[in-house]
Amino acid sequence: MRYLGVSRAEVYSPNRVSGDAAIFRAVASELERNGHEVACMTEHELAWKGLPVNVDGIFQMARSSEALAVLERALVPVTNTVQAVKNCGRAAQTELLSGSGLIPESVVCSTDSAPDGWNIFPCWIKRADSHAVEPDDVQYIQNADECSAAMRHFAERGISECVIQAHARGWLVKFYGVRGAGLSDCYAARVVDGKFGLERFNEQPDCASVDMRALSAAAERASDILGLDVYGGDAVVGHDGSVTIVDVNDWPSFRSCTVGAAQKIATLIMNRSK
């Protein structure tokens, strides 16, 4: 089999460039170890050159609209699918997961003004069109004045929509998973683990403990709703042990479990192409 791998542009990997590159290389190496040929391109190269011919499957970490548009024309299995990547945009995932009981109360709104009746503080405000690529793309908000200021700042940057999400109280856990293989790992998040240090607004557990069945069920259900094959995200473990999903990402870095995750991802890709 001949596979095409499409790597993620650095702009979409804030403080995760080496980690994203490592899992990408590990999957390519695992496919080669199993006797397959792998050709690799950056998402910019894909957008410029287009899809090569004679590939049996594609694994990809792209996020640019130009690269995704090219991938939509693929006639072979793509992991993750373009639609799944689009479903992970802040607005899209909020709308898809709302009503599932998995996420805190959330609303997608214009950055012109806060929605009528929103009085849940503290909360989070996030740009709606993409994942965070700059520190101010996700902000912890403690009152209505801070909310209005954050929305004005988004509007000044040309960001027309945002997501407002109630703050879930508890400690933060990061999880990584692959469809059909469950979670590859999870761990209590520290400030140093985050892209922009936002973990400081969550509680720090004295002894991290989580119901793995509850976390796995929540993560897998969220990934199913979004259509993801390779996924990760953040969940908050409440004082009562409840698990609340606060973010889901397409193809994360798998920073704590690169080798094991690469084996699972490669197996998924190979099975898709049989």
C-alpha positions as CSV (number, residue, x, y, z in Angstrom):
1,M,0.0,0.0,0.0
2,R,1.1,3.6,-0.6
3,Y,0.0,6.2,1.9
4,L,0.2,10.0,1.9
5,G,0.8,11.8,5.1
6,V,0.0,15.5,5.4
7,S,1.7,17.4,8.3
8,R,0.3,20.3,10.2
9,A,1.5,23.9,9.6
10,E,3.4,25.4,12.6
11,V,0.9,28.2,12.9
12,Y,-1.7,25.6,14.0
13,S,0.7,24.1,16.6
14,P,1.4,26.9,19.1
15,N,3.9,25.5,21.6
16,R,3.3,22.0,20.2
17,V,5.4,22.1,17.0
18,S,7.8,19.3,18.1
19,G,5.1,17.2,19.6
20,D,2.8,17.3,16.5
21,A,5.8,16.6,14.3
22,A,6.8,13.6,16.5
23,I,3.4,11.8,16.3
24,F,3.3,12.5,12.6
25,R,6.7,10.9,12.0
26,A,5.9,8.0,14.4
27,V,2.8,7.1,12.4
28,A,4.7,7.3,9.1
29,S,7.5,5.1,10.5
30,E,5.0,2.6,11.9
31,L,3.4,2.3,8.4
32,E,6.8,1.8,6.8
33,R,7.7,-0.8,9.4
34,N,4.7,-2.7,8.3
35,G,5.9,-2.8,4.7
36,H,4.1,0.2,3.3
37,E,5.4,3.1,1.3
38,V,4.7,6.6,2.8
39,A,5.0,9.9,1.0
40,C,4.8,13.1,3.2
41,M,3.8,16.6,2.4
42,T,3.1,19.7,4.4
43,E,-0.4,21.1,4.3
44,H,1.0,24.1,2.4
45,E,2.6,21.8,-0.2
46,L,-0.7,20.0,-0.6
47,A,-2.6,23.2,-1.1
48,W,-0.1,24.3,-3.8
49,K,0.6,21.0,-5.6
50,G,-2.6,19.1,-5.0
51,L,-3.1,15.4,-4.3
52,P,-0.5,13.0,-5.8
53,V,-1.8,10.0,-7.8
54,N,-1.8,6.4,-6.8
55,V,-2.2,6.6,-3.1
56,D,-4.3,4.0,-1.1
57,G,-5.0,6.1,1.9
58,I,-4.3,9.5,3.6
59,F,-3.5,10.4,7.1
60,Q,-3.5,14.1,7.8
61,M,-3.2,16.8,10.5
62,A,-4.1,19.7,8.2
63,R,-6.3,22.6,9.4
64,S,-6.0,25.3,6.7
65,S,-9.1,25.8,4.6
66,E,-6.9,25.5,1.4
67,A,-5.5,22.1,2.4
68,L,-8.9,20.8,3.6
69,A,-10.5,21.8,0.3
70,V,-7.9,19.6,-1.6
71,L,-8.5,16.7,0.8
72,E,-12.2,16.9,0.2
73,R,-11.5,15.7,-3.4
74,A,-9.7,12.5,-2.2
75,L,-11.2,9.3,-3.4
76,V,-9.4,7.1,-0.8
77,P,-9.9,6.9,3.0
78,V,-8.7,10.0,4.9
79,T,-7.9,9.9,8.6
80,N,-9.2,12.3,10.1
81,T,-11.9,13.2,7.6
82,V,-12.2,16.7,6.5
83,Q,-15.7,17.0,8.0
84,A,-14.4,15.7,11.4
85,V,-11.7,18.4,11.4
86,K,-14.3,21.1,10.6
87,N,-16.5,19.7,13.3
88,C,-13.7,20.5,15.8
89,G,-13.9,24.2,15.2
90,R,-15.1,26.0,18.3
91,A,-18.5,27.0,17.0
92,A,-19.1,23.7,15.3
93,Q,-18.2,21.5,18.2
94,T,-20.2,23.6,20.6
95,E,-23.3,23.3,18.5
96,L,-22.8,19.6,17.9
97,L,-22.1,18.7,21.6
98,S,-24.8,21.0,23.0
99,G,-27.6,19.0,24.5
100,S,-25.4,15.9,24.9
101,G,-24.8,16.5,28.6
102,L,-21.0,16.3,27.9
103,I,-20.1,20.0,27.9
104,P,-20.8,23.0,30.2
105,E,-23.6,25.4,29.3
106,S,-22.3,27.2,26.2
107,V,-23.4,29.6,23.5
108,V,-22.2,30.7,20.1
109,C,-22.7,34.4,19.6
110,S,-21.6,37.5,17.7
111,T,-18.7,39.5,19.1
112,D,-20.9,42.6,18.8
113,S,-22.4,42.1,22.3
114,A,-22.9,39.4,24.9
115,P,-26.1,37.3,24.4
116,D,-29.2,38.5,26.4
117,G,-29.5,36.7,29.7
118,W,-25.9,35.4,29.9
119,N,-25.0,35.8,33.6
120,I,-22.8,32.8,34.3
121,F,-19.5,33.8,35.7
122,P,-16.8,32.8,35.8
123,C,-16.8,31.6,32.2
124,W,-14.6,31.2,29.2
125,I,-14.7,33.2,26.0
126,K,-13.1,31.6,22.9
127,R,-12.8,32.6,19.3
128,A,-15.3,30.6,17.3
129,D,-13.6,30.1,14.0
130,S,-10.6,28.0,15.0
131,H,-8.6,26.5,17.8
132,A,-6.4,28.8,19.8
133,V,-3.3,30.0,18.0
134,E,-2.6,33.1,20.2
135,P,-2.8,33.5,24.0
136,D,-5.9,35.8,23.8
137,D,-7.9,33.3,21.6
138,V,-9.2,31.8,24.9
139,Q,-9.8,33.9,28.0
140,Y,-11.0,33.3,31.5
141,I,-13.7,35.8,32.3
142,Q,-14.9,36.7,35.8
143,N,-17.6,39.3,35.2
144,A,-19.7,41.1,32.6
145,D,-17.2,43.9,32.1
146,E,-14.4,41.5,31.3
147,C,-16.7,39.7,28.9
148,S,-17.6,42.8,27.0
149,A,-13.9,43.9,26.9
150,A,-12.9,40.4,25.5
151,M,-15.6,40.5,22.9
152,R,-14.5,44.0,21.8
153,H,-10.9,42.8,21.5
154,F,-12.1,39.9,19.3
155,A,-14.1,42.3,17.1
156,E,-11.1,44.6,16.7
157,R,-9.1,41.6,15.5
158,G,-11.7,40.8,12.9
159,I,-13.1,37.8,14.7
160,S,-16.9,38.0,14.3
161,E,-18.1,35.1,16.4
162,C,-17.1,33.7,19.8
163,V,-18.1,30.9,22.1
164,I,-19.0,31.7,25.7
165,Q,-18.8,28.6,28.0
166,A,-19.5,28.3,31.7
167,H,-16.4,27.5,33.8
168,A,-16.5,23.9,35.0
169,R,-15.1,23.6,38.6
170,G,-12.6,20.9,39.3
171,W,-9.3,19.8,38.1
172,L,-8.3,19.4,34.5
173,V,-7.3,16.1,32.8
174,K,-5.9,15.8,29.3
175,F,-6.8,12.7,27.3
176,Y,-5.8,11.1,24.0
177,G,-7.6,8.4,22.0
178,V,-8.0,6.5,18.8
179,R,-11.3,5.2,17.4
180,G,-11.7,1.5,18.2
181,A,-8.8,1.4,20.6
182,G,-10.1,3.7,23.4
183,L,-7.9,6.1,25.3
184,S,-4.2,5.9,24.9
185,D,-3.4,8.0,27.9
186,C,-4.7,10.7,30.3
187,Y,-3.0,12.8,32.9
188,A,-3.7,15.6,35.3
189,A,-2.8,18.9,33.6
190,R,-0.4,21.3,35.2
191,V,0.2,24.9,34.1
192,V,3.5,23.8,32.4
193,D,1.5,21.3,30.3
194,G,-0.7,23.9,28.6
195,K,-0.1,25.9,25.4
196,F,-0.7,29.2,27.1
197,G,-0.8,28.5,30.9
198,L,-4.6,28.6,31.2
199,E,-4.6,25.6,33.4
200,R,-3.9,27.9,36.3
201,F,-7.6,28.7,36.4
202,N,-8.5,25.1,37.3
203,E,-8.0,23.5,40.6
204,Q,-4.9,21.4,41.2
205,P,-5.6,18.0,42.7
206,D,-3.9,16.8,45.8
207,C,-4.2,13.3,44.5
208,A,-5.3,13.0,40.9
209,S,-8.0,10.3,40.6
210,V,-10.5,9.8,37.8
211,D,-13.1,7.2,37.0
212,M,-11.6,5.9,33.8
213,R,-14.8,4.3,32.6
214,A,-16.6,7.6,32.9
215,L,-13.7,9.5,31.2
216,S,-13.4,7.0,28.4
217,A,-17.2,6.9,27.8
218,A,-17.4,10.7,27.7
219,A,-14.3,11.1,25.4
220,E,-15.5,8.3,23.0
221,R,-19.0,9.7,22.8
222,A,-17.7,13.2,22.0
223,S,-15.4,11.8,19.4
224,D,-18.2,9.8,17.8
225,I,-20.5,12.9,17.7
226,L,-17.7,14.8,16.0
227,G,-16.8,12.0,13.7
228,L,-13.1,11.8,14.9
229,D,-10.8,8.8,14.4
230,V,-7.8,10.4,16.1
231,Y,-8.6,12.8,19.0
232,G,-7.7,14.3,22.3
233,G,-9.0,17.0,24.5
234,D,-9.5,18.4,28.0
235,A,-12.0,17.3,30.6
236,V,-12.8,18.6,34.1
237,V,-13.2,16.2,37.0
238,G,-15.6,17.7,39.5
239,H,-15.6,17.2,43.3
240,D,-18.2,14.6,42.9
241,G,-16.2,12.7,40.3
242,S,-18.3,13.8,37.4
243,V,-16.5,14.3,34.0
244,T,-17.2,17.3,31.8
245,I,-15.7,17.7,28.4
246,V,-14.4,21.3,27.8
247,D,-12.5,20.9,24.6
248,V,-11.9,18.3,21.8
249,N,-9.1,18.4,19.3
250,D,-8.5,16.6,16.0
251,W,-5.2,14.7,16.1
252,P,-3.3,16.1,19.1
253,S,0.3,15.6,19.9
254,F,-0.1,12.5,22.1
255,R,2.9,13.9,23.9
256,S,2.8,11.3,26.8
257,C,2.2,8.2,24.6
258,T,3.6,8.8,21.2
259,V,4.8,5.3,20.4
260,G,1.7,3.4,21.6
261,A,-0.6,5.9,19.9
262,A,1.3,5.7,16.6
263,Q,0.8,1.9,16.6
264,K,-2.9,2.3,17.2
265,I,-3.3,5.0,14.5
266,A,-1.3,3.1,12.0
267,T,-3.4,0.0,12.6
268,L,-6.6,2.0,12.0
269,I,-5.2,3.5,8.8
270,M,-4.2,0.1,7.5
271,N,-7.5,-1.5,8.3
272,R,-9.3,1.3,6.5
273,S,-7.4,0.6,3.3
274,K,-8.0,-3.2,3.1
